[in-house]
Amino acid sequence: MEPKDYPGVYLYLKNPLFWTERSRNCPMGMRAVILTLTLLLGSVQGCSKESADDLFSKGEVATHDESSYPQAETYLSRFLDEYPDDPRVDLALQAIARVLLNQNKTEQAINRYEELIRRFPKSRYSDQAQFMIGYTYDQQGLLDKARGAYQKVIDNFPDSELVDDSKISIANLGKPPEAWFPMDTTDSSLDK
């Protein structure tokens, strides 16, 4: 197979306007290789990855509808893999953990929450992530792990609004939610 079998390529290879003086002395086969590589590199550049904004936006939108949770996972995972230094990574970790938790993928959700806390201990989402780890363990009946996770909210995030919730959760581990705050049936003000 010769380049002349492909008229457009052959004209390109033979056209002196496309070649420097040095490259004119290049054998025809080498010119074909150079052209092929140039075309391949051009096509690879045309297939560039989606922008951080596109992946993040698509992932975030998909978190709002249960039927699109798999797409949320895909977009947010790609965002996290391809743009690990983006300033929205902590929010993406929180969002994907929530999606995983809502799909009962508890171990994966806990891993994402832990990654958020490890990588971004000062993030505004870190206390929520730590609380959700405790909540997840609590729901699984892993009360010692839940207690430890809730205690970390109290110890590591003392100014968090979730400290009181963590204390209440620790005090009520293993109890159904309706038993957390028993109603006083002797209170006559309830009859009014």
Helices and strands as residue ranges (DSSP letters): G 3-5, H 7-14, G 16-18, H 21-24, H 28-46, H 52-62, G 66-68, H 69-82, H 89-102, H 106-119, H 126-139, H 143-156, H 162-171, G 177-179, G 188-191
